[in-house]
Amino acid sequence: MTGTPRIVAARIGDDLPRIDVIELANTRRIMHAERHNDGSRMPMFIPTAAWAKLLELHCTGDDTPQHPRLAPSRVMEGLERALGRLMTAVARHDATDDESLRPAYVVTSDLFGAEGPVDIRMVVDRTTGVACMLAGPPADIAALGLDNL
């Protein structure tokens, strides 16, 4: 992968749920899934429970050549790249079909462990109006109660 950013124009639909992203972050139910954002892309978040799973998966264990222990900063780098690729794929698909981003997607990925679904939610912070992406294992996304808001 090159360091060249991929830019895909995506339309934000009026049907994206408006939730209190800042409150979810301030109560540590979600966390930023990126180290830096220059404003050229949508902010990315994951449930805090998903981050704990990633740390357990990659920062503990045998420290063998096949499964080395990684520093949390390295896990964050990988997470940021992986979510960026997922967001690009989702946005490209919808842009190709000339559609706005939808509120929910499910993709198959081994990002959070064994090949499994990753739920992606496109939301808008109700205070700032900023569109954001939330991604994580289905159970962790469900625990946020987004469908009840």
N, C-alpha and C positions, 0 to 999 in steps of 0.2 A: 504494500500500500504506500502510495506516495504521500507527501505532506501537503499536497495540493487540495484545498477544500473543494468539496462538490457543492455547487449551489443549484438547488431545485426550487423553482418558484411554486409555492403552494398557496392555495386560497383557503382562508379561514371562513368556515361557514357559520351562520347564525345559530346553528343547532348545537354548537359545542357547549357543554355544561359550564356554567359559571359557578366556581367554587372558591373557597377561601384557601388558596394555595399557601399564602403567608402564614395563616394560622396552623395549617398542617405542618409546615416547616418549623414554626416557633415551638410547637408542642412535640417536636421530634418524631412525628409519625412518618414524615418523608424527609429526604435529604437530597441536596444537589448531587447529581451524578456527573459532574464535570468540574474540572479545575479552573478553567477560564472560559469565558464566553464574551467575545468581542461585540456581541449584539447582532451578529450576522445570522444567528440561528436561534431557534426556539429553546428556551431553558429546559433542561432535562432533569427529572427527579425520579428516585426510586423509593419504595417503602423502606424504612429503617430496618425492618426485619429482613428484607432482601439483602441489604448491605451486610448484616450479621452473617447470613448464609454464605455470601461471597468470601468474607474473611475466614470463616470456618473451612470453606472448601479450598482456599488458596494459601492461607497464611499459617495453617497448622498441618500436621501430618508427618510423613516419614522423611521428607527432605531428600528424596531420591532424584536421580537425574530425570526420571520420567515424570515425577511430580514434585518439583522443587518448591520449597516454601517461598512465598513472595512477600515483600513489604507491602503494607496497605497502599502506599503511594503507587506501586506498580499495578495493583488491582484496580485502583481508580483510573489509571491511564488506560488499561484494557477495557474497563467498563465504558469510559467516555467514547472510545473508538467504536466499540460494539454498538452502543446505543445510537451513535451518529450514523453508522451504516444502516441500522434498522429504520431510523427516521428517514434517511435518504430514500431507502427502498419504498417505504410507505408513501412518502410525498411524491416520488417519481411515478408510482403506479397511479395515484389519483390524478396527477397532473397530465399523464398520458391520456387518461379518460376524460380530461377536462372537468374534473369533479373537485369539489371542496373537500378538505380533510374531514373525515368522519369522526365521531366521538370515540369509537372503540375499534380496535384491531386485535387479532390474535395471530401470532407468528410462531413457527416452530424454531427453536433455538436451544443450544446447550448452555446458554449464557449463565443461567442460575442452577446448573447441575445437569442431570441427565437430559437427553433430548426431550424437551417438553414444551408446552405452550408458554409463551410470554404474552401477557396482556399489556396492551398499549392503550393508554387513554389520552386523548387530546382534550384539554380543558382550557378555560380562560379564568385567570384570577379575577374575582369579582371586584376587588379594590382597584387594581392597577389596569385591568383590561389586557394584560399580557397573556398571550397564548403560551401554554406549556405542555410538555409531554411527560406523562407518568408511565413507567414501565416496571413490570415485575412479575413474579409468579402469580397465577390466578388467585391463590388463597391470600397472598399478601395484599393484592389490589382489592379484593373483596373486603378484607378487614378494615380498609379505609372508609367503607360505607358510602362510596361515591354514588352508588345507584339509589341511595335513600335521600340524596340531597335534592 
